[in-house]
Amino acid sequence: MNTNFAAGVPGWKTDRGRFYITYGPPSRVEHHLRAAESDRPLPLSDNDARRFDREVWHWDYVEGIGEDVTLKFVDICGCGEYHLPVEPNDLPRYTPK
């Protein structure tokens, strides 16, 4: 796990590592890389999280939480450090040029 989620710190100290330890491996993971989507401009009203690399983790069931659990991790620094934003204001605002 330390090699899978590490980005300058041990993997178990990252948001993804902690959730992996707590809930187990997700049923599926979606990888959304900004570079792969750059040819499709996003409307200004779109969620700012889509302007960054992100991973969406899905669990079919998590004991104590329920069915269809989804967590979205965002790499706002572009350095491979994916965090779970707590509030929408945790993401930098996109300002068009």
TORROPA-459980 format. One record per atom (N, C-alpha, C, O): residue in one letter; atom name; residue number from 1; x, y, z. Coordinates in Angstrom, 2 decimals. Example, Ala and Ser with C-alpha at 12.3 -4.5 7.8 and 13.67 -1.06 7.14 Angstrom:
REM residues 2
+------+-------+------+---------+---------+---------+
| segu | titor | nunu |       X |       Y |       Z |
+------+-------+------+---------+---------+---------+
|    A |     N |    1 |   13.19 |   -5.69 |    7.80 |
|    A |    CA |    1 |   12.30 |   -4.50 |    7.80 |
|    A |     C |    1 |   13.20 |   -3.30 |    7.80 |
|    A |     O |    1 |   14.24 |   -3.32 |    8.46 |
|    S |     N |    2 |   12.85 |   -2.25 |    7.08 |
|    S |    CA |    2 |   13.67 |   -1.06 |    7.14 |
|    S |     C |    2 |   12.90 |    0.03 |    7.87 |
|    S |     O |    2 |   13.41 |    1.14 |    8.04 |
+------+-------+------+---------+---------+---------+
This chain:
REM residues 97
+------+-------+------+---------+---------+---------+
| segu | titor | nunu |       X |       Y |       Z |
+------+-------+------+---------+---------+---------+
|    M |     N |    1 |    0.81 |   -1.18 |    0.00 |
|    M |    CA |    1 |    0.00 |    0.00 |    0.00 |
|    M |     C |    1 |    0.86 |    1.25 |    0.00 |
|    M |     O |    1 |    0.49 |    2.25 |   -0.62 |
|    N |     N |    2 |    1.98 |    1.22 |    0.68 |
|    N |    CA |    2 |    2.83 |    2.40 |    0.71 |
|    N |     C |    2 |    3.28 |    2.81 |   -0.68 |
|    N |     O |    2 |    3.44 |    4.00 |   -0.96 |
|    T |     N |    3 |    3.49 |    1.85 |   -1.58 |
|    T |    CA |    3 |    3.90 |    2.19 |   -2.93 |
|    T |     C |    3 |    2.72 |    2.62 |   -3.79 |
|    T |     O |    3 |    2.89 |    3.42 |   -4.71 |
|    N |     N |    4 |    1.52 |    2.12 |   -3.51 |
|    N |    CA |    4 |    0.34 |    2.46 |   -4.30 |
|    N |     C |    4 |   -0.16 |    3.87 |   -4.05 |
|    N |     O |    4 |   -0.63 |    4.52 |   -4.98 |
|    F |     N |    5 |   -0.09 |    4.35 |   -2.82 |
|    F |    CA |    5 |   -0.69 |    5.63 |   -2.48 |
|    F |     C |    5 |    0.31 |    6.67 |   -2.04 |
|    F |     O |    5 |   -0.08 |    7.79 |   -1.72 |
|    A |     N |    6 |    1.59 |    6.34 |   -2.00 |
|    A |    CA |    6 |    2.61 |    7.27 |   -1.50 |
|    A |     C |    6 |    2.81 |    8.42 |   -2.48 |
|    A |     O |    6 |    2.81 |    8.24 |   -3.70 |
|    A |     N |    7 |    2.97 |    9.60 |   -1.92 |
|    A |    CA |    7 |    3.28 |   10.80 |   -2.70 |
|    A |     C |    7 |    4.10 |   11.71 |   -1.79 |
|    A |     O |    7 |    3.65 |   12.78 |   -1.39 |
|    G |     N |    8 |    5.30 |   11.25 |   -1.46 |
|    G |    CA |    8 |    6.15 |   12.03 |   -0.56 |
|    G |     C |    8 |    5.96 |   11.67 |    0.90 |
|    G |     O |    8 |    6.74 |   12.10 |    1.75 |
|    V |     N |    9 |    4.94 |   10.87 |    1.20 |
|    V |    CA |    9 |    4.68 |   10.39 |    2.56 |
|    V |     C |    9 |    4.31 |    8.92 |    2.45 |
|    V |     O |    9 |    3.91 |    8.46 |    1.38 |
|    P |     N |   10 |    4.43 |    8.16 |    3.54 |
|    P |    CA |   10 |    4.01 |    6.75 |    3.48 |
|    P |     C |   10 |    2.54 |    6.64 |    3.06 |
|    P |     O |   10 |    1.71 |    7.45 |    3.48 |
|    G |     N |   11 |    2.22 |    5.65 |    2.25 |
|    G |    CA |   11 |    0.87 |    5.48 |    1.74 |
|    G |     C |   11 |   -0.20 |    5.41 |    2.80 |
|    G |     O |   11 |   -1.32 |    5.89 |    2.58 |
|    W |     N |   12 |    0.10 |    4.81 |    3.94 |
|    W |    CA |   12 |   -0.91 |    4.68 |    4.99 |
|    W |     C |   12 |   -1.26 |    6.02 |    5.62 |
|    W |     O |   12 |   -2.26 |    6.13 |    6.33 |
|    K |     N |   13 |   -0.46 |    7.06 |    5.37 |
|    K |    CA |   13 |   -0.75 |    8.39 |    5.90 |
|    K |     C |   13 |   -1.58 |    9.24 |    4.94 |
|    K |     O |   13 |   -1.98 |   10.34 |    5.29 |
|    T |     N |   14 |   -1.84 |    8.73 |    3.74 |
|    T |    CA |   14 |   -2.61 |    9.49 |    2.75 |
|    T |     C |   14 |   -4.10 |    9.24 |    2.94 |
|    T |     O |   14 |   -4.50 |    8.27 |    3.59 |
|    D |     N |   15 |   -4.91 |   10.11 |    2.38 |
|    D |    CA |   15 |   -6.37 |    9.92 |    2.45 |
|    D |     C |   15 |   -6.77 |    8.60 |    1.82 |
|    D |     O |   15 |   -7.56 |    7.85 |    2.40 |
|    R |     N |   16 |   -6.24 |    8.30 |    0.64 |
|    R |    CA |   16 |   -6.60 |    7.04 |   -0.03 |
|    R |     C |   16 |   -6.14 |    5.85 |    0.79 |
|    R |     O |   16 |   -6.88 |    4.87 |    0.93 |
|    G |     N |   17 |   -4.94 |    5.90 |    1.35 |
|    G |    CA |   17 |   -4.42 |    4.81 |    2.16 |
|    G |     C |   17 |   -5.26 |    4.55 |    3.40 |
|    G |     O |   17 |   -5.54 |    3.41 |    3.75 |
|    R |     N |   18 |   -5.66 |    5.63 |    4.07 |
|    R |    CA |   18 |   -6.47 |    5.47 |    5.29 |
|    R |     C |   18 |   -7.83 |    4.86 |    4.97 |
|    R |     O |   18 |   -8.32 |    4.00 |    5.71 |
|    F |     N |   19 |   -8.45 |    5.29 |    3.87 |
|    F |    CA |   19 |   -9.74 |    4.71 |    3.51 |
|    F |     C |   19 |   -9.60 |    3.27 |    3.05 |
|    F |     O |   19 |  -10.49 |    2.46 |    3.31 |
|    Y |     N |   20 |   -8.51 |    2.95 |    2.38 |
|    Y |    CA |   20 |   -8.25 |    1.57 |    1.97 |
|    Y |     C |   20 |   -8.11 |    0.67 |    3.20 |
|    Y |     O |   20 |   -8.66 |   -0.43 |    3.23 |
|    I |     N |   21 |   -7.38 |    1.13 |    4.19 |
|    I |    CA |   21 |   -7.21 |    0.36 |    5.43 |
|    I |     C |   21 |   -8.53 |    0.21 |    6.17 |
|    I |     O |   21 |   -8.85 |   -0.87 |    6.67 |
|    T |     N |   22 |   -9.30 |    1.29 |    6.24 |
|    T |    CA |   22 |  -10.56 |    1.29 |    7.00 |
|    T |     C |   22 |  -11.65 |    0.47 |    6.33 |
|    T |     O |   22 |  -12.31 |   -0.33 |    7.00 |
|    Y |     N |   23 |  -11.85 |    0.64 |    5.02 |
|    Y |    CA |   23 |  -12.98 |    0.02 |    4.33 |
|    Y |     C |   23 |  -12.60 |   -1.14 |    3.42 |
|    Y |     O |   23 |  -13.47 |   -1.83 |    2.90 |
|    G |     N |   24 |  -11.31 |   -1.37 |    3.24 |
|    G |    CA |   24 |  -10.87 |   -2.42 |    2.33 |
|    G |     C |   24 |  -10.82 |   -1.91 |    0.91 |
|    G |     O |   24 |  -11.17 |   -0.75 |    0.65 |
|    P |     N |   25 |  -10.39 |   -2.75 |   -0.02 |
|    P |    CA |   25 |  -10.27 |   -2.29 |   -1.40 |
|    P |     C |   25 |  -11.65 |   -1.95 |   -1.98 |
|    P |     O |   25 |  -12.62 |   -2.66 |   -1.71 |
|    P |     N |   26 |  -11.73 |   -0.89 |   -2.77 |
|    P |    CA |   26 |  -13.01 |   -0.54 |   -3.38 |
|    P |     C |   26 |  -13.41 |   -1.59 |   -4.42 |
|    P |     O |   26 |  -12.56 |   -2.30 |   -4.96 |
|    S |     N |   27 |  -14.70 |   -1.68 |   -4.68 |
|    S |    CA |   27 |  -15.20 |   -2.59 |   -5.71 |
|    S |     C |   27 |  -14.72 |   -2.19 |   -7.09 |
|    S |     O |   27 |  -14.44 |   -3.04 |   -7.93 |
|    R |     N |   28 |  -14.61 |   -0.88 |   -7.31 |
|    R |    CA |   28 |  -14.08 |   -0.37 |   -8.58 |
|    R |     C |   28 |  -13.56 |    1.05 |   -8.37 |
|    R |     O |   28 |  -13.97 |    1.76 |   -7.45 |
|    V |     N |   29 |  -12.64 |    1.44 |   -9.25 |
|    V |    CA |   29 |  -12.01 |    2.76 |   -9.18 |
|    V |     C |   29 |  -12.08 |    3.38 |  -10.57 |
|    V |     O |   29 |  -11.73 |    2.74 |  -11.56 |
|    E |     N |   30 |  -12.52 |    4.63 |  -10.64 |
|    E |    CA |   30 |  -12.51 |    5.39 |  -11.89 |
|    E |     C |   30 |  -11.35 |    6.38 |  -11.82 |
|    E |     O |   30 |  -11.21 |    7.11 |  -10.84 |
|    H |     N |   31 |  -10.53 |    6.39 |  -12.84 |
|    H |    CA |   31 |   -9.42 |    7.34 |  -12.94 |
|    H |     C |   31 |   -9.79 |    8.40 |  -13.97 |
|    H |     O |   31 |  -10.09 |    8.09 |  -15.12 |
|    H |     N |   32 |   -9.77 |    9.64 |  -13.55 |
|    H |    CA |   32 |  -10.08 |   10.75 |  -14.45 |
|    H |     C |   32 |   -8.85 |   11.66 |  -14.50 |
|    H |     O |   32 |   -8.58 |   12.40 |  -13.56 |
|    L |     N |   33 |   -8.13 |   11.58 |  -15.60 |
|    L |    CA |   33 |   -6.93 |   12.39 |  -15.75 |
|    L |     C |   33 |   -7.25 |   13.63 |  -16.57 |
|    L |     O |   33 |   -7.80 |   13.55 |  -17.67 |
|    R |     N |   34 |   -6.89 |   14.76 |  -16.04 |
|    R |    CA |   34 |   -7.16 |   16.04 |  -16.68 |
|    R |     C |   34 |   -6.59 |   16.07 |  -18.09 |
|    R |     O |   34 |   -7.25 |   16.57 |  -19.00 |
|    A |     N |   35 |   -5.39 |   15.54 |  -18.30 |
|    A |    CA |   35 |   -4.75 |   15.56 |  -19.62 |
|    A |     C |   35 |   -5.59 |   14.79 |  -20.65 |
|    A |     O |   35 |   -5.68 |   15.20 |  -21.81 |
|    A |     N |   36 |   -6.20 |   13.70 |  -20.23 |
|    A |    CA |   36 |   -7.00 |   12.90 |  -21.14 |
|    A |     C |   36 |   -8.30 |   13.61 |  -21.51 |
|    A |     O |   36 |   -8.91 |   13.29 |  -22.53 |
|    E |     N |   37 |   -8.72 |   14.58 |  -20.70 |
|    E |    CA |   37 |   -9.98 |   15.28 |  -20.94 |
|    E |     C |   37 |   -9.75 |   16.68 |  -21.50 |
|    E |     O |   37 |  -10.71 |   17.40 |  -21.75 |
|    S |     N |   38 |   -8.49 |   17.07 |  -21.69 |
|    S |    CA |   38 |   -8.19 |   18.45 |  -22.07 |
|    S |     C |   38 |   -8.73 |   18.85 |  -23.44 |
|    S |     O |   38 |   -8.91 |   20.03 |  -23.72 |
|    D |     N |   39 |   -8.99 |   17.86 |  -24.30 |
|    D |    CA |   39 |   -9.52 |   18.20 |  -25.61 |
|    D |     C |   39 |  -11.01 |   18.50 |  -25.58 |
|    D |     O |   39 |  -11.58 |   18.95 |  -26.58 |
|    R |     N |   40 |  -11.64 |   18.26 |  -24.45 |
|    R |    CA |   40 |  -13.07 |   18.56 |  -24.30 |
|    R |     C |   40 |  -13.22 |   19.69 |  -23.29 |
|    R |     O |   40 |  -13.15 |   19.43 |  -22.09 |
|    P |     N |   41 |  -13.43 |   20.92 |  -23.73 |
|    P |    CA |   41 |  -13.56 |   22.02 |  -22.77 |
|    P |     C |   41 |  -14.79 |   21.83 |  -21.88 |
|    P |     O |   41 |  -15.84 |   21.38 |  -22.34 |
|    L |     N |   42 |  -14.63 |   22.16 |  -20.62 |
|    L |    CA |   42 |  -15.72 |   22.05 |  -19.66 |
|    L |     C |   42 |  -16.45 |   23.38 |  -19.55 |
|    L |     O |   42 |  -15.81 |   24.43 |  -19.60 |
|    P |     N |   43 |  -17.76 |   23.36 |  -19.41 |
|    P |    CA |   43 |  -18.47 |   24.62 |  -19.21 |
|    P |     C |   43 |  -18.03 |   25.27 |  -17.90 |
|    P |     O |   43 |  -17.66 |   24.58 |  -16.95 |
|    L |     N |   44 |  -18.08 |   26.58 |  -17.84 |
|    L |    CA |   44 |  -17.65 |   27.30 |  -16.64 |
|    L |     C |   44 |  -18.48 |   26.91 |  -15.43 |
|    L |     O |   44 |  -18.00 |   27.00 |  -14.30 |
|    S |     N |   45 |  -19.71 |   26.49 |  -15.64 |
|    S |    CA |   45 |  -20.57 |   26.13 |  -14.52 |
|    S |     C |   45 |  -20.26 |   24.74 |  -13.97 |
|    S |     O |   45 |  -20.80 |   24.34 |  -12.94 |
|    D |     N |   46 |  -19.37 |   24.00 |  -14.66 |
|    D |    CA |   46 |  -19.05 |   22.64 |  -14.23 |
|    D |     C |   46 |  -18.30 |   22.65 |  -12.90 |
|    D |     O |   46 |  -17.67 |   23.65 |  -12.55 |
|    N |     N |   47 |  -18.35 |   21.56 |  -12.20 |
|    N |    CA |   47 |  -17.67 |   21.42 |  -10.91 |
|    N |     C |   47 |  -16.18 |   21.64 |  -11.07 |
|    N |     O |   47 |  -15.55 |   21.06 |  -11.95 |
|    D |     N |   48 |  -15.60 |   22.48 |  -10.20 |
|    D |    CA |   48 |  -14.17 |   22.77 |  -10.28 |
|    D |     C |   48 |  -13.31 |   21.53 |  -10.09 |
|    D |     O |   48 |  -12.18 |   21.50 |  -10.57 |
|    A |     N |   49 |  -13.81 |   20.50 |   -9.42 |
|    A |    CA |   49 |  -13.03 |   19.27 |   -9.21 |
|    A |     C |   49 |  -12.67 |   18.63 |  -10.54 |
|    A |     O |   49 |  -11.67 |   17.93 |  -10.63 |
|    R |     N |   50 |  -13.47 |   18.86 |  -11.57 |
|    R |    CA |   50 |  -13.20 |   18.25 |  -12.87 |
|    R |     C |   50 |  -12.00 |   18.88 |  -13.56 |
|    R |     O |   50 |  -11.55 |   18.39 |  -14.59 |
|    R |     N |   51 |  -11.48 |   19.95 |  -13.01 |
|    R |    CA |   51 |  -10.32 |   20.63 |  -13.59 |
|    R |     C |   51 |   -9.02 |   20.01 |  -13.10 |
|    R |     O |   51 |   -7.94 |   20.46 |  -13.48 |
|    F |     N |   52 |   -9.10 |   18.98 |  -12.25 |
|    F |    CA |   52 |   -7.93 |   18.35 |  -11.65 |
|    F |     C |   52 |   -8.00 |   16.85 |  -11.86 |
|    F |     O |   52 |   -9.07 |   16.30 |  -12.09 |
|    D |     N |   53 |   -6.82 |   16.18 |  -11.79 |
|    D |    CA |   53 |   -6.81 |   14.71 |  -11.80 |
|    D |     C |   53 |   -7.59 |   14.24 |  -10.59 |
|    D |     O |   53 |   -7.51 |   14.84 |   -9.52 |
|    R |     N |   54 |   -8.36 |   13.16 |  -10.76 |
|    R |    CA |   54 |   -9.16 |   12.67 |   -9.64 |
|    R |     C |   54 |   -9.40 |   11.17 |   -9.77 |
|    R |     O |   54 |   -9.27 |   10.59 |  -10.85 |
|    E |     N |   55 |   -9.74 |   10.57 |   -8.66 |
|    E |    CA |   55 |  -10.13 |    9.16 |   -8.60 |
|    E |     C |   55 |  -11.45 |    9.07 |   -7.86 |
|    E |     O |   55 |  -11.65 |    9.74 |   -6.85 |
|    V |     N |   56 |  -12.33 |    8.25 |   -8.37 |
|    V |    CA |   56 |  -13.61 |    8.01 |   -7.72 |
|    V |     C |   56 |  -13.63 |    6.54 |   -7.33 |
|    V |     O |   56 |  -13.56 |    5.65 |   -8.17 |
|    W |     N |   57 |  -13.74 |    6.30 |   -6.02 |
|    W |    CA |   57 |  -13.75 |    4.94 |   -5.49 |
|    W |     C |   57 |  -15.19 |    4.55 |   -5.15 |
|    W |     O |   57 |  -15.93 |    5.32 |   -4.54 |
|    H |     N |   58 |  -15.57 |    3.34 |   -5.56 |
|    H |    CA |   58 |  -16.92 |    2.83 |   -5.31 |
|    H |     C |   58 |  -16.83 |    1.51 |   -4.54 |
|    H |     O |   58 |  -16.03 |    0.64 |   -4.87 |
|    W |     N |   59 |  -17.65 |    1.38 |   -3.51 |
|    W |    CA |   59 |  -17.84 |    0.12 |   -2.80 |
|    W |     C |   59 |  -19.30 |   -0.26 |   -2.96 |
|    W |     O |   59 |  -20.19 |    0.58 |   -2.82 |
|    D |     N |   60 |  -19.55 |   -1.53 |   -3.25 |
|    D |    CA |   60 |  -20.94 |   -2.00 |   -3.33 |
|    D |     C |   60 |  -21.59 |   -1.96 |   -1.96 |
|    D |     O |   60 |  -22.78 |   -1.65 |   -1.83 |
|    Y |     N |   61 |  -20.80 |   -2.28 |   -0.92 |
|    Y |    CA |   61 |  -21.33 |   -2.28 |    0.44 |
|    Y |     C |   61 |  -20.19 |   -2.07 |    1.43 |
|    Y |     O |   61 |  -19.12 |   -2.66 |    1.29 |
|    V |     N |   62 |  -20.42 |   -1.22 |    2.42 |
|    V |    CA |   62 |  -19.46 |   -1.01 |    3.50 |
|    V |     C |   62 |  -20.19 |   -1.21 |    4.82 |
|    V |     O |   62 |  -21.18 |   -0.53 |    5.11 |
|    E |     N |   63 |  -19.69 |   -2.15 |    5.62 |
|    E |    CA |   63 |  -20.28 |   -2.44 |    6.93 |
|    E |     C |   63 |  -20.36 |   -1.16 |    7.76 |
|    E |     O |   63 |  -19.38 |   -0.43 |    7.89 |
|    G |     N |   64 |  -21.55 |   -0.90 |    8.32 |
|    G |    CA |   64 |  -21.74 |    0.27 |    9.17 |
|    G |     C |   64 |  -22.10 |    1.54 |    8.42 |
|    G |     O |   64 |  -22.52 |    2.52 |    9.02 |
|    I |     N |   65 |  -21.93 |    1.52 |    7.08 |
|    I |    CA |   65 |  -22.29 |    2.70 |    6.28 |
|    I |     C |   65 |  -23.47 |    2.38 |    5.36 |
|    I |     O |   65 |  -24.45 |    3.12 |    5.32 |
|    G |     N |   66 |  -23.36 |    1.27 |    4.63 |
|    G |    CA |   66 |  -24.46 |    0.87 |    3.76 |
|    G |     C |   66 |  -24.01 |    0.53 |    2.36 |
|    G |     O |   66 |  -22.84 |    0.21 |    2.12 |
|    E |     N |   67 |  -24.96 |    0.61 |    1.43 |
|    E |    CA |   67 |  -24.73 |    0.23 |    0.04 |
|    E |     C |   67 |  -24.33 |    1.44 |   -0.80 |
|    E |     O |   67 |  -24.62 |    2.59 |   -0.46 |
|    D |     N |   68 |  -23.66 |    1.15 |   -1.91 |
|    D |    CA |   68 |  -23.30 |    2.14 |   -2.91 |
|    D |     C |   68 |  -22.57 |    3.34 |   -2.31 |
|    D |     O |   68 |  -23.06 |    4.47 |   -2.38 |
|    V |     N |   69 |  -21.41 |    3.09 |   -1.73 |
|    V |    CA |   69 |  -20.59 |    4.12 |   -1.11 |
|    V |     C |   69 |  -19.58 |    4.63 |   -2.14 |
|    V |     O |   69 |  -18.91 |    3.84 |   -2.80 |
|    T |     N |   70 |  -19.49 |    5.95 |   -2.28 |
|    T |    CA |   70 |  -18.59 |    6.57 |   -3.25 |
|    T |     C |   70 |  -17.75 |    7.64 |   -2.57 |
|    T |     O |   70 |  -18.28 |    8.46 |   -1.80 |
|    L |     N |   71 |  -16.45 |    7.65 |   -2.84 |
|    L |    CA |   71 |  -15.55 |    8.69 |   -2.36 |
|    L |     C |   71 |  -14.79 |    9.25 |   -3.56 |
|    L |     O |   71 |  -14.37 |    8.50 |   -4.44 |
|    K |     N |   72 |  -14.63 |   10.57 |   -3.58 |
|    K |    CA |   72 |  -13.92 |   11.24 |   -4.68 |
|    K |     C |   72 |  -12.66 |   11.88 |   -4.14 |
|    K |     O |   72 |  -12.71 |   12.72 |   -3.25 |
|    F |     N |   73 |  -11.52 |   11.47 |   -4.68 |
|    F |    CA |   73 |  -10.22 |   12.00 |   -4.29 |
|    F |     C |   73 |   -9.71 |   12.90 |   -5.41 |
|    F |     O |   73 |   -9.82 |   12.55 |   -6.59 |
|    V |     N |   74 |   -9.15 |   14.06 |   -5.05 |
|    V |    CA |   74 |   -8.72 |   15.05 |   -6.04 |
|    V |     C |   74 |   -7.25 |   15.41 |   -5.82 |
|    V |     O |   74 |   -6.81 |   15.59 |   -4.68 |
|    D |     N |   75 |   -6.50 |   15.51 |   -6.91 |
|    D |    CA |   75 |   -5.09 |   15.91 |   -6.88 |
|    D |     C |   75 |   -5.00 |   17.37 |   -7.33 |
|    D |     O |   75 |   -4.79 |   17.65 |   -8.51 |
|    I |     N |   76 |   -5.16 |   18.31 |   -6.39 |
|    I |    CA |   76 |   -5.18 |   19.72 |   -6.76 |
|    I |     C |   76 |   -3.78 |   20.30 |   -7.01 |
|    I |     O |   76 |   -3.66 |   21.36 |   -7.61 |
|    C |     N |   77 |   -2.74 |   19.61 |   -6.55 |
|    C |    CA |   77 |   -1.38 |   20.13 |   -6.73 |
|    C |     C |   77 |   -0.73 |   19.57 |   -8.00 |
|    C |     O |   77 |    0.31 |   20.07 |   -8.43 |
|    G |     N |   78 |   -1.33 |   18.56 |   -8.60 |
|    G |    CA |   78 |   -0.74 |   17.93 |   -9.78 |
|    G |     C |   78 |    0.52 |   17.14 |   -9.45 |
|    G |     O |   78 |    1.35 |   16.89 |  -10.32 |
|    C |     N |   79 |    0.64 |   16.73 |   -8.18 |
|    C |    CA |   79 |    1.86 |   16.06 |   -7.71 |
|    C |     C |   79 |    1.60 |   14.61 |   -7.30 |
|    C |     O |   79 |    2.49 |   13.96 |   -6.74 |
|    G |     N |   80 |    0.40 |   14.10 |   -7.56 |
|    G |    CA |   80 |    0.09 |   12.73 |   -7.20 |
|    G |     C |   80 |   -0.46 |   12.58 |   -5.80 |
|    G |     O |   80 |   -0.69 |   11.46 |   -5.34 |
|    E |     N |   81 |   -0.69 |   13.69 |   -5.09 |
|    E |    CA |   81 |   -1.27 |   13.67 |   -3.75 |
|    E |     C |   81 |   -2.78 |   13.84 |   -3.87 |
|    E |     O |   81 |   -3.27 |   14.95 |   -4.06 |
|    Y |     N |   82 |   -3.49 |   12.75 |   -3.76 |
|    Y |    CA |   82 |   -4.95 |   12.79 |   -3.88 |
|    Y |     C |   82 |   -5.56 |   12.97 |   -2.49 |
|    Y |     O |   82 |   -5.24 |   12.23 |   -1.56 |
|    H |     N |   83 |   -6.42 |   13.97 |   -2.36 |
|    H |    CA |   83 |   -7.08 |   14.25 |   -1.09 |
|    H |     C |   83 |   -8.59 |   14.15 |   -1.25 |
|    H |     O |   83 |   -9.13 |   14.31 |   -2.34 |
|    L |     N |   84 |   -9.24 |   13.88 |   -0.16 |
|    L |    CA |   84 |  -10.69 |   13.86 |   -0.11 |
|    L |     C |   84 |  -11.14 |   15.25 |    0.32 |
|    L |     O |   84 |  -11.04 |   15.58 |    1.50 |
|    P |     N |   85 |  -11.64 |   16.09 |   -0.60 |
|    P |    CA |   85 |  -12.08 |   17.42 |   -0.20 |
|    P |     C |   85 |  -13.23 |   17.32 |    0.79 |
|    P |     O |   85 |  -14.18 |   16.56 |    0.59 |
|    V |     N |   86 |  -13.14 |   18.09 |    1.86 |
|    V |    CA |   86 |  -14.18 |   18.07 |    2.89 |
|    V |     C |   86 |  -15.32 |   19.00 |    2.51 |
|    V |     O |   86 |  -16.49 |   18.66 |    2.69 |
|    E |     N |   87 |  -14.99 |   20.14 |    1.98 |
|    E |    CA |   87 |  -15.98 |   21.13 |    1.57 |
|    E |     C |   87 |  -15.69 |   21.54 |    0.13 |
|    E |     O |   87 |  -14.54 |   21.46 |   -0.31 |
|    P |     N |   88 |  -16.70 |   21.99 |   -0.61 |
|    P |    CA |   88 |  -16.44 |   22.47 |   -1.96 |
|    P |     C |   88 |  -15.40 |   23.60 |   -1.98 |
|    P |     O |   88 |  -14.68 |   23.75 |   -2.97 |
|    N |     N |   89 |  -15.32 |   24.38 |   -0.94 |
|    N |    CA |   89 |  -14.37 |   25.49 |   -0.89 |
|    N |     C |   89 |  -12.93 |   25.00 |   -0.70 |
|    N |     O |   89 |  -12.01 |   25.81 |   -0.77 |
|    D |     N |   90 |  -12.72 |   23.70 |   -0.47 |
|    D |    CA |   90 |  -11.37 |   23.15 |   -0.36 |
|    D |     C |   90 |  -10.68 |   23.11 |   -1.71 |
|    D |     O |   90 |   -9.46 |   22.97 |   -1.78 |
|    L |     N |   91 |  -11.45 |   23.22 |   -2.79 |
|    L |    CA |   91 |  -10.88 |   23.21 |   -4.13 |
|    L |     C |   91 |  -10.59 |   24.64 |   -4.57 |
|    L |     O |   91 |  -11.39 |   25.54 |   -4.31 |
|    P |     N |   92 |   -9.46 |   24.85 |   -5.23 |
|    P |    CA |   92 |   -9.22 |   26.20 |   -5.76 |
|    P |     C |   92 |  -10.26 |   26.54 |   -6.81 |
|    P |     O |   92 |  -10.70 |   25.66 |   -7.56 |
|    R |     N |   93 |  -10.64 |   27.76 |   -6.86 |
|    R |    CA |   93 |  -11.64 |   28.20 |   -7.84 |
|    R |     C |   93 |  -10.99 |   28.36 |   -9.20 |
|    R |     O |   93 |   -9.85 |   28.82 |   -9.31 |
|    Y |     N |   94 |  -11.70 |   27.97 |  -10.23 |
|    Y |    CA |   94 |  -11.20 |   28.11 |  -11.60 |
|    Y |     C |   94 |  -11.56 |   29.51 |  -12.09 |
|    Y |     O |   94 |  -12.71 |   29.92 |  -12.01 |
|    T |     N |   95 |  -10.59 |   30.22 |  -12.60 |
|    T |    CA |   95 |  -10.81 |   31.55 |  -13.16 |
|    T |     C |   95 |  -10.40 |   31.52 |  -14.61 |
|    T |     O |   95 |   -9.22 |   31.32 |  -14.91 |
|    P |     N |   96 |  -11.35 |   31.71 |  -15.53 |
|    P |    CA |   96 |  -10.99 |   31.69 |  -16.95 |
|    P |     C |   96 |  -10.11 |   32.88 |  -17.30 |
|    P |     O |   96 |  -10.23 |   33.95 |  -16.70 |
|    K |     N |   97 |   -9.22 |   32.69 |  -18.27 |
|    K |    CA |   97 |   -8.32 |   33.79 |  -18.69 |
|    K |     C |   97 |   -8.93 |   34.56 |  -19.82 |
|    K |     O |   97 |   -8.33 |   35.52 |  -20.31 |
+------+-------+------+---------+---------+---------+
